[in-house]
Amino acid sequence: MKGSFVRVLLNLNYIFYSNTNNMHKKPNSSRRAFLSKSVKASALLPFVGSPLLASCDTSKAALPTIKKEGPLKILILGGTSFLGPHQIKYALERGHQITTFTRGKTKPTVHTELFDQIEMLVGDRNDNLEALKNREWDAVIDNSGRQVAWTKATAELLKDKVRLYLYTSTVSVYYPYYTTNLKEDKELVLAIPKDIEEQEQRYYDYGVMKANSELAASSVFGKDRTIVVRPTFMTGPADRTDRFMYWPTRLAKGGNIILPGNPQSLIQYIDVRDIAEWMIRLLEKGTTGTFNGVGPASDMTLPAYVYGAHAAFGTKVNFIPVENLTFLKENSLFFLAPWVLPGEKFKGMSRVNIDKSVVNGLTYRPLATTIKDTHDWWYSNAVTQERRDKFEQSEKGSIRQVESVLKAWSSRG
Ligand SMILES: NC(=O)c1ccc[n+]([C@@H]2O[C@H](COP(=O)([O-])OP(=O)(O)OC[C@H]3O[C@@H](n4cnc5c(N)ncnc54)[C@H](OP(=O)(O)O)[C@@H]3O)[C@@H](O)[C@H]2O)c1
């Protein structure tokens, strides 16, 4: 059971998929016309005069300034896995220019047609930042930050060449989640406590690394030029994990479906496109500061999540409530209840405060849209039949596993 706990937690982590494809391409001059109207309109949203915007330092004239109107030159450290392709799509639609920086290994699975409209630099955050030298951008988005030293190195290299540094962090910086209503100004754990078990250490690893990386970015760029976004579990097309695939695939088929866990438990998630698009808008507005990247807009219980997800399909379903956490634990079914983990340390995990982010422009698409789009992506050519079969057909795949657990549950009466 400990193992499945670790899996759930580590699934918050960044998963790297490698292939041998060389993605280096030349920039294409034909870019879409800039949607100045939408940018002008968004600039009028409630941020004008807000303390956040006021804190944006405009005194450093030597730096390229962030343009309030007109296209931005945006560098994405990363850009080809899950979050990146959605950022690229939205940014191109709004007329911005994109450069990515990767090792050239990870192949995008969505919006692949857009990658000949961007510049793709090749290097390695471990030991080769050559391609980033002597270049200027309006903003950098650090998606691929996996080590504090990586973020420190790119921040230092780019600090006089780029106006804004957006660091993609995570709500895992709040671990252990002893309290609820977690706000951005909560003090973070910056060192892994000594003398703890290996498993506990793994819980801390990711959050502590991300918290220190946030600090590395802001100490080099200055708080007035740094944006930190802390997403919760991201879901949507191009996910490299299968952790969100149970509900879209199972609800689409209909029949007997487990409704797991305490019906009062709250859950939080965010559509990857809501995060991606909001990040681009933060750059357009030059809104600096730290923000939780969390949804949905209002408290959502687990049954509300499942019913909301089912709204994407017209199937006949029969929900079977299984509240017994011990039974779910014994059968490694925590992944079904989107991360309603028991224990004091997880108390606030799905109670992250969203007020500051919403005031600063985070918006949410409906859950049913997220689920339907994820379902359609899963059954498209973007996903291999082998991956689908592994998840849906194999004995150890989630779907078959849950079916056998459901039988065991029924036989218990
Ligand atoms: N998924 C979630 O639910 C979740 C939740 C909270 C926070 N986050 C955070 O969200 C971020 C988004 O990750 P993403 O994978 O979706 O971003 P992405 O920008 O779409 O892809 C990550 C990129 O990193 C590149 N990369 C990996 N190792 C590299 C290296 N050594 N040097 C240069 N580039 C390298 C990969 O390309 P190559 O392999 O070709 O180098 C890939 O393009 C991560 O920081 C993660 O911690 C994710």
The ligand as an ORCA input file, in Angstrom:
! r2SCAN-3c Opt
* xyz 0 1
  N       1.662     17.482    -14.611
  C       1.162     18.015    -13.519
  O       0.083     17.659    -13.046
  C       1.925     19.110    -12.824
  C       1.419     19.598    -11.619
  C       2.097     20.639    -10.997
  C       3.237     21.175    -11.579
  N       3.721     20.660    -12.750
  C       4.927     21.265    -13.349
  O       4.572     21.684    -14.641
  C       5.737     21.749    -15.468
  C       5.268     21.322    -16.808
  O       5.870     20.192    -17.329
  P       5.589     19.704    -18.812
  O       6.349     18.448    -18.959
  O       4.147     19.633    -19.090
  O       6.286     20.895    -19.664
  P       6.669     20.993    -21.197
  O       7.338     22.316    -21.355
  O       5.541     20.691    -22.101
  O       7.761     19.823    -21.410
  C       8.914     19.652    -20.621
  C      10.122     19.838    -21.480
  O      11.351     19.749    -20.788
  C      12.339     19.361    -21.723
  N      13.504     18.888    -20.996
  C      13.585     17.797    -20.196
  N      14.847     17.648    -19.740
  C      15.563     18.666    -20.251
  C      16.922     19.057    -20.155
  N      17.821     18.356    -19.418
  N      17.334     20.155    -20.828
  C      16.475     20.857    -21.582
  N      15.159     20.545    -21.710
  C      14.724     19.457    -21.065
  C      11.621     18.313    -22.546
  O      12.153     18.173    -23.838
  P      13.369     17.131    -24.133
  O      13.017     15.844    -23.475
  O      13.387     17.068    -25.611
  O      14.582     17.774    -23.561
  C      10.209     18.909    -22.650
  O      10.092     19.738    -23.765
  C       6.825     21.018    -14.705
  O       7.700     21.982    -14.164
  C       6.101     20.335    -13.552
  O       6.869     20.266    -12.384
  C       3.098     19.634    -13.382
*
